[in-house]
Amino acid sequence: MIFSSNLIRLRKLRNLSQQDISSLVGVKQSTYSDWESEKTHPSTRFIPKISEILQVTPNDLFGIDAMYSA
């Protein structure tokens, strides 16, 4: 739920449509829509590209806070 909520929020924040992101990632718009609606999840190979497009880290995309400092 956090992933899909973040995906929607960040996409809208960047003023991108589902079609915009799906084209940039290289998937069908319906595939991207399924990610936002939690019907499916993206393969790990798409996460870096999605993060780059949305200008966040993968951890931010999944709502993972850095709990430990080095």
C-alpha positions as CSV (number, residue, x, y, z in Angstrom):
1,M,0.0,0.0,0.0
2,I,2.8,2.4,0.8
3,F,4.5,1.8,-2.6
4,S,1.3,2.4,-4.6
5,S,0.4,5.5,-2.6
6,N,3.9,6.9,-3.0
7,L,3.8,6.1,-6.7
8,I,0.6,8.1,-7.2
9,R,1.7,11.0,-4.9
10,L,5.1,11.3,-6.5
11,R,3.7,11.0,-10.1
12,K,1.2,13.8,-9.4
13,L,3.8,15.9,-7.7
14,R,5.9,15.8,-10.8
15,N,2.9,16.5,-13.0
16,L,3.2,13.3,-14.9
17,S,0.5,11.1,-16.3
18,Q,0.4,7.3,-16.1
19,Q,1.1,7.3,-19.8
20,D,4.1,9.6,-19.3
21,I,5.8,7.3,-16.8
22,S,4.9,4.1,-18.5
23,S,6.5,5.4,-21.7
24,L,9.6,6.4,-19.9
25,V,9.8,3.1,-18.0
26,G,9.0,1.1,-21.2
27,V,5.8,-0.7,-20.1
28,K,2.2,-0.5,-21.2
29,Q,0.1,2.1,-19.5
30,S,-2.2,-0.7,-18.2
31,T,0.8,-2.3,-16.6
32,Y,1.7,0.9,-14.8
33,S,-1.9,1.4,-13.8
34,D,-1.9,-2.1,-12.2
35,W,1.1,-1.0,-10.1
36,E,-0.8,2.0,-8.8
37,S,-3.9,0.0,-8.1
38,E,-1.9,-2.8,-6.4
39,K,-3.0,-5.4,-8.8
40,T,0.6,-6.2,-9.5
41,H,4.0,-4.9,-8.5
42,P,6.9,-3.9,-10.8
43,S,9.8,-6.2,-11.3
44,T,12.9,-5.1,-9.4
45,R,14.5,-4.2,-12.7
46,F,12.1,-1.3,-13.1
47,I,12.6,0.2,-9.7
48,P,15.8,2.2,-10.5
49,K,14.2,3.7,-13.6
50,I,11.0,4.6,-11.7
51,S,13.0,6.2,-8.9
52,E,15.1,8.2,-11.4
53,I,11.9,9.5,-13.2
54,L,10.3,10.4,-9.9
55,Q,13.6,11.9,-8.5
56,V,13.6,9.8,-5.3
57,T,15.6,6.9,-4.0
58,P,14.2,3.4,-4.1
59,N,13.9,3.6,-0.3
60,D,11.8,6.7,-0.6
61,L,9.6,5.0,-3.2
62,F,8.9,2.2,-0.8
63,G,8.6,4.4,2.3
64,I,11.7,2.9,3.9
65,D,13.4,5.2,6.4
66,A,17.1,5.0,7.1
67,M,16.8,3.6,10.6
68,Y,20.5,3.2,11.2
69,S,23.4,5.5,10.5
70,A,26.8,4.3,9.5
